[in-house]
Amino acid sequence: MLINLGVGLSAQNTGSGGVPTHVIGLAGQSNMQGGPSFDGGASWPAGTFQWGRNGANNGVIIPAAGNLQHQGGYGAGKMSLAVQFAIDYLAANPGVQLLFMPGAKGGTSFAGNDWNKGDSAYEDFVSRLNAIFAQNPSFSLKGILWQHGETDADTGGGSSYGASLDQMIIDLRSDIIRANEMTPFTIGDIPADVADNGASHAAVSAAIADVENRVPYTAMVASTGLSTYDGVHFDAASLRTLGGRHAVALGSAHLNDGSEINILDNGGFDNASRWTLSGAVAIAGGVGTVSSGTGYWRQTGVPLVAGKTYRITWTVSNYTSGTTTPFFLGGSSANGTYIVGPGTHSQTLTAKSGNTVFQLNCGGGSTLDVDDISIVEV
């Protein structure tokens, strides 16, 4: 299930009207800014605000609108990944207000001296977050979302991207007055079109995929299945999907203490995000379900590493009949063995070359529920 990050807030952590205010920082470059025309779907939910930047709104809490007032500009009627993030976050944290601090800037990079400690984009982001908390000491910093990497990939900075990213996270946790070593970070992958462009691009994508294994309280957000309108920038529909993935990943980052890290997204079936369904299976009420049928739940873009062994754990409940079996797919398959019956089950599989897909099959005319799937390196 989604983690309710508002649990445990004290009565003092309140904004206007005594409502708790959760602050989320948005950093990176143009795919964090957004920019394609709004997709016509659900817009900013009630209770969503931003720290203004433009004109008389500079340093003022104003309603979220357009693609937010980032360092790199603002456009009315534009799409932002933060829209769906806000929808999902407020649904998981009822009774709070959400305040974004938009700080992304298109074309920026580590190699170009934008996001290292002391660089202009970095310092703008830190100073504006600190201004929020100086003026509103009761507000709570609940996380930072990072969507970035295309420019470093294009300019040959891939080999150093991971080290720069890790250091920036450490520095931000130190320099932002309400942050600490447990402040959750979500790190979005670059588009697949970009990641396939050469060694530097692949290195950036690999560094992002592995960040949660290097830095505690982080989570990677996959770009699998998303599309761009120009080879670099996500289209409006993909930005909406990406925002939902950042919301799920924030809960994962909150739990990632550096011990056992679940590399599967949305293993708690909070919704259908990240899952492909086949046959008689469904997702409803926070579980995977099947009734008198067969099929599978499949997730692509799982950051499996060939040669490494992983423990897959899942829980079967409301069992009447059938079997469940885990698989790693893509390239040569790594096949689990089928399990009959209810309970929490666990198997280990060693990933093979090309494995990027996890699949849980149900067979034998299954009637059962599945929940809490995890994949952890052992």
C-alpha positions in Angstrom: 0.0 0.0 0.0 1.0 3.6 -0.4 2.8 4.9 2.6 1.0 7.7 4.4 3.8 10.1 5.0 1.6 12.3 7.1 1.3 9.8 9.9 2.8 11.1 13.1 2.6 14.8 12.3 2.3 16.9 15.4 -0.4 19.5 15.9 2.2 22.2 15.3 2.9 21.2 11.7 0.0 23.1 10.3 -0.5 25.7 7.6 -3.5 28.0 7.0 -6.6 27.0 9.0 -4.7 24.5 11.1 -4.2 22.1 8.1 -0.8 20.3 8.0 1.3 21.5 5.0 3.6 19.1 3.3 6.4 20.6 1.1 7.8 18.8 -1.9 10.8 20.1 -3.8 10.9 19.7 -7.6 14.3 19.8 -9.2 16.1 18.8 -12.4 15.7 20.0 -15.9 13.0 20.2 -18.6 11.2 16.9 -18.0 10.6 18.1 -14.5 9.4 21.4 -15.7 7.0 19.8 -18.2 5.8 21.9 -21.1 3.5 20.0 -23.6 -0.1 21.1 -23.7 -2.3 19.9 -20.8 -3.7 16.4 -21.5 -7.3 17.3 -20.6 -7.4 14.9 -17.7 -7.8 15.6 -14.0 -6.2 18.9 -13.1 -4.6 20.2 -9.9 -6.6 18.9 -6.9 -7.9 21.2 -4.2 -5.3 21.9 -1.5 -2.3 22.1 -4.0 -0.1 25.2 -3.9 3.3 26.4 -5.1 5.9 28.8 -3.9 5.6 31.6 -6.5 8.5 33.0 -8.5 7.1 35.4 -11.0 6.6 39.1 -10.4 4.5 40.0 -7.4 4.1 36.3 -6.6 7.8 35.8 -5.9 8.1 34.2 -2.5 4.4 33.9 -2.0 2.2 30.8 -1.6 -0.1 30.7 -4.6 -2.3 28.0 -6.2 -0.7 25.4 -8.4 -1.3 26.2 -12.1 0.0 25.4 -15.5 3.4 23.6 -15.3 4.4 25.6 -12.1 6.8 28.5 -11.8 10.2 26.7 -12.2 13.6 28.4 -12.7 13.2 27.5 -16.3 9.9 29.3 -16.9 6.1 28.8 -16.7 3.3 28.2 -19.1 -0.4 28.4 -18.6 -2.2 25.3 -19.9 0.9 23.2 -19.8 1.4 19.7 -18.5 3.6 18.8 -15.5 4.3 15.4 -13.9 3.5 17.1 -10.6 -0.3 17.1 -11.5 -0.7 13.4 -11.1 1.8 13.3 -8.2 -0.4 15.8 -6.4 -3.6 13.8 -7.1 -2.0 10.5 -5.8 -0.2 12.1 -2.9 -3.3 13.9 -1.5 -5.4 10.8 -2.0 -2.9 8.9 0.2 -2.6 11.7 2.7 -6.1 13.1 3.3 -6.4 16.2 5.4 -3.2 17.9 4.4 -2.2 20.7 2.0 0.6 20.2 -0.5 3.1 22.9 -1.3 5.5 22.5 -4.3 8.7 24.4 -4.5 9.4 24.3 -8.2 13.1 24.6 -9.0 13.9 22.8 -12.3 15.7 24.4 -15.2 15.9 23.1 -18.7 19.3 22.3 -20.2 21.1 22.1 -16.9 23.7 19.5 -15.9 26.4 18.6 -13.4 29.1 18.8 -16.0 27.9 22.3 -17.0 28.1 23.5 -13.3 24.5 23.9 -12.6 23.6 21.4 -9.9 26.7 20.9 -7.8 26.9 22.7 -4.4 27.7 26.3 -5.1 26.2 26.3 -8.7 23.4 28.7 -9.5 20.6 26.2 -10.0 21.5 24.3 -6.9 21.8 27.5 -4.7 18.5 28.9 -6.1 16.7 25.6 -5.1 18.2 25.5 -1.6 17.7 29.2 -0.9 14.1 29.1 -1.9 13.3 26.0 0.1 15.0 27.6 3.1 12.9 30.7 2.7 9.7 28.6 2.8 10.7 27.1 6.2 12.1 30.4 7.6 8.7 32.0 7.0 6.6 28.9 7.8 8.5 26.9 10.5 5.6 24.6 11.0 5.7 23.2 7.5 7.2 19.8 6.9 9.6 18.8 4.1 8.3 15.4 2.8 10.6 14.8 -0.1 12.4 15.9 -3.2 11.6 14.7 -6.7 14.5 14.8 -9.3 14.0 14.4 -13.1 17.3 15.0 -14.9 20.2 13.6 -16.9 19.6 14.2 -20.6 22.2 17.1 -20.9 24.9 15.3 -19.0 24.3 12.3 -21.2 24.5 14.4 -24.4 27.7 16.1 -23.3 29.6 13.0 -22.3 29.1 13.3 -18.6 27.7 9.8 -18.1 30.7 8.3 -16.4 30.7 10.8 -13.6 26.9 11.2 -13.3 26.4 8.7 -10.4 29.0 10.3 -8.2 27.7 13.8 -8.9 24.1 12.7 -8.2 25.0 11.0 -4.9 27.0 14.0 -3.7 24.2 16.4 -4.6 21.7 14.4 -2.5 24.2 14.4 0.4 24.7 18.2 0.0 21.0 19.0 -0.3 20.2 17.0 2.8 22.8 19.1 4.7 22.0 22.5 3.2 18.2 22.5 3.4 17.3 23.5 6.9 14.4 21.1 7.3 16.1 18.2 5.5 18.2 15.4 7.1 19.8 12.1 6.1 16.4 10.5 5.9 14.7 13.0 3.6 13.3 10.9 0.8 14.4 11.5 -2.8 12.9 10.0 -6.0 15.1 10.0 -9.1 13.4 9.7 -12.5 15.2 7.9 -15.3 15.9 9.6 -18.7 13.6 8.6 -21.6 14.4 5.2 -23.2 15.0 7.0 -26.5 17.8 9.0 -24.9 19.3 6.1 -22.9 19.8 4.1 -26.2 21.8 6.9 -27.8 25.3 5.7 -26.8 27.7 4.9 -23.9 27.3 8.2 -22.0 23.5 8.0 -22.2 23.5 4.3 -21.0 25.8 5.3 -18.1 23.5 8.0 -16.9 20.5 5.6 -17.0 22.5 2.9 -15.2 23.6 5.4 -12.5 19.9 6.4 -12.0 18.8 2.7 -11.9 21.3 1.9 -9.2 21.0 5.0 -7.0 18.7 3.4 -4.4 21.3 0.7 -3.9 24.0 3.4 -3.2 22.1 6.1 -1.2 19.6 5.3 1.5 16.1 6.8 1.4 16.1 7.1 -2.3 14.1 5.4 -5.0 14.5 5.2 -8.8 11.5 6.0 -11.0 11.5 4.0 -14.3 10.7 5.5 -17.7 9.8 2.2 -19.2 6.8 2.3 -21.5 6.8 6.1 -21.7 7.0 8.1 -24.9 8.4 11.5 -26.1 7.2 14.0 -28.6 10.7 14.9 -29.8 13.0 12.1 -28.7 13.9 13.9 -25.5 10.8 15.4 -23.8 8.0 13.2 -22.4 4.6 13.8 -23.9 1.7 14.8 -21.8 0.3 11.3 -21.2 3.7 10.1 -20.2 4.2 13.0 -17.8 1.0 12.0 -16.1 2.2 8.4 -15.7 5.6 9.5 -14.5 4.0 11.7 -11.8 2.1 8.7 -10.5 5.3 6.7 -10.5 7.1 9.4 -8.5 4.3 9.3 -5.9 4.7 5.5 -5.5 8.4 5.8 -5.4 8.3 8.4 -2.6 6.8 5.8 -0.3 9.5 3.3 -1.3 12.2 5.9 -0.7 10.8 6.6 2.8 11.3 2.9 3.6 14.7 2.4 2.0 17.1 2.4 4.9 19.8 0.8 3.0 19.2 -2.7 4.2 16.7 -4.7 2.1 15.5 -2.7 -1.0 12.5 -3.8 -2.9 13.3 -3.2 -6.6 9.7 -3.8 -7.7 7.4 -0.8 -8.0 3.9 -0.9 -6.5 4.2 -4.4 -5.2 1.4 -3.6 -2.8 -1.1 -3.1 -5.7 -2.3 0.3 -4.5 -3.6 0.7 -8.1 -2.8 -0.7 -11.5 0.2 1.5 -12.0 3.3 -0.3 -13.5 1.4 -3.6 -13.9 0.3 -5.3 -17.2 -2.5 -7.9 -16.7 -3.3 -10.9 -18.8 -6.0 -13.5 -18.7 -8.4 -13.5 -15.8 -6.4 -11.5 -13.3 -7.3 -8.0 -12.1 -6.2 -5.4 -9.5 -8.9 -4.2 -7.1 -9.1 -3.1 -3.5 -5.4 -3.0 -3.0 -4.7 -6.6 -4.1 -4.2 -8.6 -7.3 -7.2 -10.9 -7.8 -8.2 -13.9 -9.9 -11.4 -15.9 -9.9 -11.7 -19.3 -11.5 -9.1 -18.5 -14.1 -5.5 -18.2 -15.1 -3.2 -15.3 -16.2 -0.4 -13.2 -14.9 0.6 -9.8 -13.4 3.7 -8.5 -15.3 6.0 -5.5 -14.6 8.6 -4.3 -17.1 11.7 -2.2 -16.5 12.7 -4.0 -13.3 16.4 -3.2 -12.6 17.6 -6.8 -12.4 21.4 -7.4 -12.9 22.5 -10.6 -14.7 24.2 -13.0 -12.3 22.8 -11.5 -9.1 20.3 -13.6 -7.0 17.1 -12.1 -5.7 14.5 -13.2 -3.2 10.9 -12.9 -4.4 8.3 -12.8 -1.7 4.5 -12.6 -2.1 1.4 -13.2 0.0 -1.6 -15.3 -1.2 -4.9 -14.8 0.7 -8.6 -15.6 0.2 -7.4 -18.8 -1.4 -9.8 -21.4 -2.8 -7.7 -23.0 -5.6 -4.8 -22.6 -8.0 -1.1 -21.9 -8.1 1.3 -19.0 -8.2 4.7 -19.0 -9.9 7.4 -16.2 -10.3 9.5 -15.6 -13.4 12.2 -13.2 -14.7 11.8 -12.7 -18.4 13.5 -10.9 -21.3 16.4 -12.8 -22.8 16.6 -16.3 -21.3 13.9 -16.8 -18.6 14.6 -17.6 -15.0 11.7 -19.8 -13.9 10.4 -20.3 -10.4 8.5 -23.3 -9.1 4.7 -23.2 -8.6 3.3 -22.9 -5.1 -0.1 -24.3 -4.1 -2.0 -22.7 -1.2 -2.3 -19.5 0.8 0.4 -17.8 3.0 3.5 -15.7 2.5 5.8 -17.5 0.0 9.4 -16.9 -0.9 11.7 -18.1 -3.7 15.1 -17.1 -5.0 16.0 -16.6 -8.7 19.2 -15.7 -10.3 18.8 -13.1 -13.1 20.0 -14.0 -16.6 21.2 -11.7 -19.3 18.4 -9.5 -20.6 16.0 -10.1 -17.7 14.1 -6.8 -17.2 10.6 -8.3 -16.6 9.0 -9.8 -13.5 5.9 -11.9 -14.0 3.8 -13.8 -11.4 1.6 -16.4 -13.0 -1.5 -18.0 -11.6 -2.6 -21.4 -13.0 -4.8 -24.3 -12.4 -8.1 -22.4 -12.4 -7.0 -20.1 -9.6 -9.3 -18.3 -7.2 -7.1 -16.2 -4.9 -5.7 -12.8 -4.0 -2.1 -11.7 -4.2 -0.4 -8.8 -2.3 2.9 -7.4 -1.1 5.2 -8.6 -3.8 8.9 -7.8 -3.3 12.1 -8.5 -5.1 15.2 -8.0 -2.9 18.8 -8.8 -3.8 20.4 -11.4 -1.6 
